[in-house]
């Protein structure tokens, strides 16, 4: 029973500490506490860059070469050969 009360007290303490730490963050996001109005005008220009078609073709060719090289290299690693030779010796009874 004492351990149950002790864990309940620890959970309550952790909850209170968490609320104390989170409340300043929540209050800092409230815009009604302080309000300041600033007006600024800025001109933003964006440039659109396009990639030439030959870059896509070269990239695709390199990707295909890499995939082919990786798939061919894995074929030899997977096979494991175990050569064992079994010798059989016959013993015949010889009558003298």
C-alpha positions as CSV (number, residue, x, y, z in Angstrom):
1,X,0.0,0.0,0.0
2,X,2.9,2.3,0.8
3,X,4.4,1.8,-2.6
4,X,1.1,2.6,-4.3
5,X,0.9,5.9,-2.5
6,X,4.6,6.6,-3.2
7,X,4.1,6.1,-7.0
8,X,0.9,8.2,-6.9
9,X,2.9,11.0,-5.2
10,X,5.7,10.7,-7.8
11,X,3.2,10.8,-10.7
12,X,1.5,13.9,-9.1
13,X,4.9,15.6,-8.7
14,X,5.9,14.9,-12.2
15,X,2.5,16.2,-13.5
16,X,2.9,19.4,-11.5
17,X,6.5,19.9,-12.7
18,X,5.4,19.4,-16.3
19,X,2.6,21.9,-16.0
20,X,4.9,24.5,-14.5
21,X,7.4,24.0,-17.3
22,X,4.8,24.1,-20.1
23,X,2.7,27.1,-18.9
24,X,5.3,29.8,-19.8
25,X,5.5,28.3,-23.3
26,X,1.7,28.5,-23.7
27,X,1.6,32.0,-22.3
28,X,4.4,33.1,-24.6
29,X,2.3,32.2,-27.6
30,X,-0.7,34.3,-26.6
31,X,-0.8,37.3,-29.0
32,X,-3.3,39.3,-26.9
33,X,-0.8,40.0,-24.1
34,X,1.4,42.3,-26.2
35,X,0.5,43.5,-29.6
36,X,2.7,45.5,-31.9
37,X,2.0,46.3,-35.5
38,X,4.8,46.6,-38.0
39,X,4.3,47.3,-41.6
40,X,6.9,46.4,-44.1
41,X,6.9,45.9,-47.8
42,X,9.3,43.6,-49.6
43,X,9.7,42.5,-53.1
44,X,10.4,38.8,-53.4
45,X,11.5,37.4,-56.7
46,X,11.7,33.7,-57.3
47,X,13.5,32.1,-60.1
48,X,12.4,28.8,-61.5
49,X,15.1,26.5,-62.5
50,X,14.5,23.7,-65.0
51,X,16.7,20.7,-65.5
52,X,17.8,19.9,-69.0
53,X,16.4,16.6,-70.5
54,X,19.9,15.1,-71.0
55,X,20.5,15.3,-67.2
56,X,17.5,13.0,-66.6
57,X,18.7,10.6,-69.3
58,X,22.3,10.4,-67.8
59,X,20.9,10.0,-64.3
60,X,18.6,7.2,-65.4
61,X,21.5,5.4,-67.2
62,X,23.8,5.7,-64.2
63,X,21.0,4.3,-61.9
64,X,20.4,1.3,-64.3
65,X,24.1,0.6,-64.3
66,X,24.3,0.6,-60.5
67,X,21.3,-1.7,-60.2
68,X,22.7,-4.1,-62.7
69,X,26.1,-4.2,-61.0
70,X,24.6,-4.8,-57.6
71,X,22.3,-7.5,-58.8
72,X,25.1,-9.4,-60.6
73,X,27.4,-9.2,-57.6
74,X,24.9,-10.8,-55.2
75,X,24.4,-14.0,-57.3
76,X,27.8,-15.5,-56.3
77,X,27.6,-14.7,-52.6
78,X,24.4,-16.6,-51.9
79,X,25.7,-20.1,-53.0
80,X,27.6,-22.1,-50.5
81,X,29.1,-25.3,-51.6
82,X,30.2,-27.9,-49.1
83,X,32.3,-30.7,-50.6
84,X,32.4,-33.7,-48.4
85,X,33.7,-37.0,-49.4
86,X,32.5,-40.2,-47.7
87,X,34.7,-43.2,-47.6
88,X,33.3,-46.6,-46.9
89,X,35.6,-49.5,-45.8
90,X,34.4,-53.0,-46.0
91,X,35.8,-55.6,-43.8
92,X,35.4,-59.1,-45.0
93,X,35.8,-62.1,-42.9
94,X,38.5,-64.4,-44.2
95,X,38.5,-68.0,-43.4
96,X,41.9,-69.6,-42.9
